């Protein structure tokens, strides 16, 4: 009897050894390689509001911590343009919750990445089967961002149009009658994703990278040439055309 039980246990152990462990995918990301994962979209207003509301709940509405999370909505106010509705509604109105957050600084983006790392780790420790993993959400390095965008270059072909003549990148188009650039950003999942599973790597909002002052991918206010993967552009402050996405690096 004992021998039979031991045989059953041994067989079960052998079977388990062939069961492939479920890979660890940091929440909100897609896998790029063994250690690098990336957000499938730009950080949205909805995601940023979660961060703002958490900070407000912990520290209070008038705290320096909460005030430090607020985007600069005045980035929409431009000379000779009537953008007051965006000043008032772009960040908070539900209609724009899936649009990319803008008006945030490099320092605010870095702080968001730190907060997200801490919150995800805290959430994961609540699970009964939690296995410690060392990971960090952060802004991508320039070379990492360029790797993420390598399967997005097709959107630049045919003046940014697909085979049906429809635009597949949100940027300024030379063949547009009147103002060449769009009125505003588009939702973070407005166009098909790349082979990596990422949306809007090019156009929509320029994305901050780890190298401060450098933005990549162009934006809704840039032309096709400025949206190319290898193009580095500068920024010095929050803008209506500047956002970001996180990468997550798994260290162990």
C-alpha positions in Angstrom: 0.0 0.0 0.0 2.8 2.4 1.0 4.7 1.6 -2.2 1.6 2.4 -4.3 1.1 5.7 -2.5 4.8 6.6 -3.1 4.5 5.8 -6.8 1.4 8.0 -7.1 3.2 10.9 -5.3 6.3 10.5 -7.5 4.1 10.4 -10.7 2.3 13.6 -9.6 5.6 15.3 -8.9 6.8 14.3 -12.3 3.7 15.7 -14.0 4.0 19.0 -12.1 7.6 19.4 -13.2 6.4 19.5 -16.8 3.8 22.2 -16.1 5.1 25.5 -17.3 4.8 28.2 -14.8 2.6 31.1 -15.8 4.9 34.0 -16.9 4.9 37.1 -14.7 3.3 40.0 -16.6 3.3 43.3 -14.7 -0.2 44.7 -14.6 -1.1 47.0 -17.5 1.8 45.9 -19.7 2.7 43.7 -22.6 5.9 41.7 -22.8 8.7 43.0 -25.1 11.5 40.6 -23.9 12.4 38.5 -20.9 12.8 41.6 -18.6 11.2 44.5 -20.4 7.5 45.2 -20.5 5.6 48.2 -21.7 2.2 49.9 -21.3 0.1 49.2 -24.3 -1.1 52.8 -24.3 -0.1 56.3 -23.3 -1.1 57.1 -19.7 -4.7 58.2 -19.9 -6.6 60.9 -17.9 -8.4 58.0 -16.1 -5.2 56.4 -15.0 -3.8 59.8 -13.8 -7.0 60.6 -11.9 -6.7 57.3 -10.0 -3.2 58.5 -8.9 -4.5 62.0 -8.1 -7.5 60.7 -6.1 -5.4 58.2 -4.2 -3.0 60.9 -3.2 -5.9 63.2 -2.2 -7.4 60.5 -0.1 -4.2 59.8 1.8 -2.8 63.3 2.2 -5.8 65.6 1.8 -7.1 67.9 -0.9 -4.9 70.9 0.1 -1.7 68.9 0.8 1.4 69.6 -1.1 1.4 65.9 -2.1 -2.0 66.2 -3.8 -1.3 69.6 -5.3 1.9 68.1 -6.9 -0.2 65.6 -8.9 -2.4 68.2 -10.6 -1.8 68.6 -14.4 -1.5 72.1 -15.7 -4.7 72.5 -17.6 -3.7 75.9 -18.9 -1.5 74.3 -21.5 -4.5 74.3 -23.7 -4.7 78.1 -23.6 -3.0 79.5 -26.7 -2.8 82.9 -28.4 -5.3 83.3 -31.3 -7.0 80.0 -30.3 -10.2 79.3 -28.5 -9.4 76.2 -26.4 -11.3 77.2 -23.1 -13.5 74.0 -23.3 -10.3 71.9 -23.2 -9.0 74.0 -20.3 -12.1 73.2 -18.3 -13.0 69.8 -19.5 -10.2 67.8 -21.0 -8.7 66.4 -17.8 -11.9 65.9 -15.7 -14.8 65.3 -18.1 -15.8 61.6 -18.5 -15.8 62.1 -22.3 -12.0 62.5 -22.2 -11.2 59.8 -19.6 -9.5 57.5 -22.3 -7.6 60.4 -23.8 -3.9 60.7 -23.0 -3.1 62.9 -20.0 -1.2 66.1 -20.9 0.0 69.1 -18.9 2.3 67.0 -16.7 6.0 67.6 -16.1 8.9 65.2 -16.3 9.1 65.3 -12.5 5.4 64.5 -12.2 5.8 61.6 -14.6 8.7 60.2 -12.6 6.7 60.5 -9.4 3.8 58.6 -11.0 6.1 55.8 -12.0 7.3 55.5 -8.4 3.8 55.6 -7.0 2.6 52.9 -9.5 5.5 50.6 -8.6 4.7 50.9 -4.9 0.9 50.4 -5.4 1.3 47.4 -7.6 3.7 45.7 -5.2 1.4 46.5 -2.3 -1.6 45.0 -4.2 0.3 41.9 -5.2 1.2 41.1 -1.6 -2.5 40.8 -0.8 -2.7 37.6 -3.0 -2.3 34.3 -1.2 0.0 32.9 -3.9 2.2 36.0 -4.1 5.8 35.3 -5.1 8.1 38.2 -4.6 9.3 39.8 -7.8 11.6 42.8 -8.0 10.3 45.1 -10.7 10.0 48.8 -11.4 7.8 51.0 -13.5 9.7 53.9 -15.0 10.1 56.1 -18.1 11.7 54.2 -21.0 15.3 55.0 -21.9 15.5 56.5 -25.4 16.9 53.3 -26.9 14.1 51.3 -25.2 11.5 53.6 -26.6 12.9 53.2 -30.1 12.7 49.4 -29.7 9.0 49.7 -28.6 8.3 51.8 -31.7 10.1 49.7 -34.3 6.9 47.9 -35.4 4.9 51.2 -35.7 6.7 52.8 -38.6 4.2 51.5 -41.1 1.8 54.3 -40.0 4.0 56.8 -41.7 3.6 55.3 -45.2 1.3 56.8 -47.8 1.1 60.2 -46.0 -0.1 58.4 -42.9 -3.0 56.6 -44.6 -3.8 53.0 -44.9 -4.8 51.1 -48.0 -8.4 52.4 -47.7 -7.3 56.0 -47.5 -8.0 56.5 -43.8 -5.5 58.2 -41.5 -3.7 55.8 -39.1 -1.7 58.4 -37.1 -2.8 61.5 -35.3 -0.5 64.2 -36.5 -0.4 67.1 -38.9 -1.1 66.2 -42.5 0.0 68.2 -45.5 -3.0 67.2 -47.6 -5.5 68.5 -45.1 -7.5 71.6 -46.3 -7.2 74.5 -43.8 -5.4 73.8 -40.5 -3.2 70.8 -41.1 -3.2 69.5 -37.6 -6.1 68.0 -35.7 -8.0 69.9 -33.0 -7.0 67.7 -30.2 -5.6 64.3 -29.2 -7.4 61.0 -29.8 -8.3 58.2 -27.4 -5.4 56.0 -26.4 -6.8 53.0 -28.3 -8.1 54.9 -31.3 -6.0 53.1 -34.0 -4.9 49.4 -34.4 -2.0 48.3 -32.2 1.4 47.3 -33.4 2.9 43.8 -33.5 4.2 44.4 -30.0 0.6 45.1 -29.0 1.2 48.9 -28.4 -1.0 51.8 -29.4 -0.1 55.2 -30.7 3.7 54.9 -30.4 3.9 57.6 -33.1 1.7 60.7 -33.2 -1.1 61.7 -30.7 1.2 62.9 -27.9 4.9 63.0 -27.8 6.3 60.7 -25.1 8.8 61.6 -22.5 11.7 59.3 -22.0 14.2 58.8 -19.2 16.6 61.3 -20.6 15.1 64.6 -19.3 14.1 67.1 -22.0 13.8 64.6 -24.8 10.5 63.6 -26.3 9.9 60.9 -28.9 7.3 59.9 -31.5 5.9 63.3 -32.5 2.4 64.4 -31.6 -0.9 65.7 -33.0 0.9 69.1 -33.5 3.8 67.6 -35.5 4.1 66.5 -39.1 4.9 63.0 -40.3 8.7 63.6 -40.6 8.8 64.7 -37.0 7.0 61.5 -35.9 9.8 59.2 -37.1 11.2 56.8 -34.6 14.8 58.1 -34.8 13.8 61.7 -34.4 14.7 63.4 -31.1 12.7 66.5 -30.1 13.0 68.7 -27.1 10.6 70.0 -24.5 11.1 72.2 -21.4 7.8 72.3 -19.7 4.3 70.6 -19.7 2.4 71.0 -23.0 -0.9 70.0 -24.6 1.1 67.7 -27.0 3.3 66.0 -24.4 2.5 62.8 -22.4 4.2 59.5 -21.6 3.9 55.8 -21.1 5.7 53.5 -18.6 7.9 50.6 -19.1 8.3 48.0 -16.4 11.7 46.3 -15.9 11.6 42.9 -14.1 14.8 42.4 -12.2 14.2 39.0 -10.7 
